[in-house]
Amino acid sequence: MTSYDDPSRTDATTSAAPDEDLRRSLGVARRRFLTTCTAVAAGAVATPVFGAAPALAQDRDRDHDQGHGHGRGHVLVPPHKRGIILYTVRDATARDPLASDLPSGFREVFKQLARHGYRQVEFAGYRQHANAPGGDNLETVQGARLLRSWLDDYGLRAQGNHGFIPSSWPLTPADTDTFKKHLEIANILGMDHMGTGGDPTTSSYRADWDVAADKWNALGEIARREGIKLYTHNHDSAYGFLLDGGPLDDQGRPTRSSGIRKLEYFLKVTDPRLVWLEMDIFWAHVAQYKFHTYTAHDGSTHRSVFDPAGLVTRHNKRYPLFHAKDGVVSTTNGMGWDMVPFGTGDIDYTTFFSRVGQVNYRNPMVEDDNSPSATDPAQSLREAKISYDNMAALRKRRC
């Protein structure tokens, strides 16, 4: 039996998974994709009007939006929503400014990213090289004020951080205090969202996801009182199938699945007013490749191909952030995809962003784990520009 995670769809139109069955089911990669617009989600996608912005970002916005023209369709990622997670350029923020003429530390990296055209950044911690302005550790109220001043100088907005989530449950007083400190930092930086780079739990068992939901609901309530939306970030395993029934193993744990995916279950049992998600689109496509068959409670085998964009549309505003990470199809690495700079791979971002819509609500952050290079110190910032240009070029196909 074969099905798609979205029961309303019988013709999934996400990008290609590497094996031939998935290629037939899901279509093909960007360069050979549909010539029609039947896959695109309903709803108009419009380019917003912006207020005044610092010259670096404002000029870049104009250049890209005029340079690509309007004849190709509506902009899929408006200029004010084009972001990058700083993990992509972590070698640059960690670089010793006394030993290199390349941008080094947060302040110079912000300036360079603004020149590229970015308007948002997502933090991956608050540490930089000790010789950079402000010193090594900016994970303080004073450090946050300094970071905010640099963001403002270059017309950038902080939109999230992969930072501290307490390991304790029930929460210890020390963990609660540290969590609240990070919320204070987030507010100083002007974030709407604060989150983590990890899954709520690495377990496959429903009981453990129930515990994780209780914890995240509690943390989300603390965050809401501070005016922050708390989000969790996925890797591929979170979109694997939940073990929630069938025969028990020798430790009394279920061995079979109802077919619901772990993070789908998490969405069901967490409060939508307290807990949000950031989809890493690359890892969601890896999950599409890896997790397509499950054993039901009665022992029968079922095939269910994951549709990342379909999950987002079904839960809509619970996905305010994305990691926009690209990949080329691979049949040899066990994941289905090899990571590459945004816009140079096979993941069909035109269709993905068209389907999920809500362009003035979503916050896509460019990410490439492999951009830093041991032999080419300029690579990560150079690839950040390539990724920006490719994101700015995305247009909804015209029917």
C-alpha positions, 0 to 999 in steps of 0.5 A: 500500500502506498500513500502520501502523508497528505491524504488529500493529495494523490500526486505529490509534487515535491522534489525528487527522491533518489530511488526510482519509485520515489522519482515516479511518485514525486516528480523530478528535480528543478531543471526538469520539473513541471511546466504547469502550475498545478502543484502550487498552493492556492493564494496570491503571493505579492511583493510587499512595500517597505519602509526606509532601510539603511543604504546597504540593504536598500540598494541591494533590494532594488538591484535584485528586484529590478535585475530579475524583472517582474515578467517571471512572476511574483517574488517568492521570498520578499527582500525583508524576509531573506535571511541566513543562519550565522552557523553558515559563516561560523568560520568568519565570526570565529576568525581572528581579526588580527590575523586576517584581512577578511571579515572577522567577528560579528560586526564585520560579518553583519556588514558583509551580509548586509552588502550581500543583501540579507535583511535577517540573521539567525544566531547559532550562539553568541560567541566570536573570536576574542580579538573581535570587538566586544570580546569572545562571549556576547551571551550577556545583556551587555553583549546583546545590546552591543550586537543589537547596535551592530544589527541596527547599523547595517539594517539587519534583524535578528530572527531566532537563535539556536541556543539554550533549551534546558536539559532538565525536566521538571525544570531546575531553578538554575535551568529556568533562570538561564532560559529566562536570561536567553529570553531577555537576550532575545528581546534585546536583539529584537527577536520574535522567535527563539529556539534550538537546533535539536529535536525535542527528543531523539526517541521513537516512542510515543511516551517519550514524545508525550514527555517532550510535549509537556516540557515544551508546552511549559517552556513555551508558556514561559517564553510567551510571557516574555513575548517570544515564540519558542520553536524547535528545529528538525533533522531527518529522524524527527520525520521518521515513523512513531512507534506507538503500538503492536507487540511490545519488546522485552522492555515493554516498548511498542515495536510498530507504527500507526503511520504518524511521523514523530514530529507530526505527533508532536504538533498534535500534542503541543499547544499551537499557542506555545510551540512553533517549528522551524523546518530544515527543508534539506533534512525534511527531504532526507526524511522523504528519502529514508522514511517511506515504509512502516510496519503497521500494528497488525504487521502489514507493511505500508508505504507513505511518502513524506511531503514536506510542503504538505505538512507545512500547509496543513499546520500553516502558521506553526511553521514561521521559520525555515532553514533553506538548505539545498542538495543534489541527489545522491544514491550513494551516501545513504541520505539521498542528498548531498548538501550544496549552496542554496540554489545550486542543487536539485531541491525545487524551492520554487514549488516548495515556497509557492505551495507553502505561501504566506510569504510575509509570515515565513522566515527562510534562513539560508544554511549550508553546513559545509560552507566553511573551508579549511583551505579557502577562508573566503568560501563561506561568505562567498557562498553566502552571496551565491545563496542570497542571489539565488534566493532573491531570484526565486519567482512563482511560476506563471500559469 
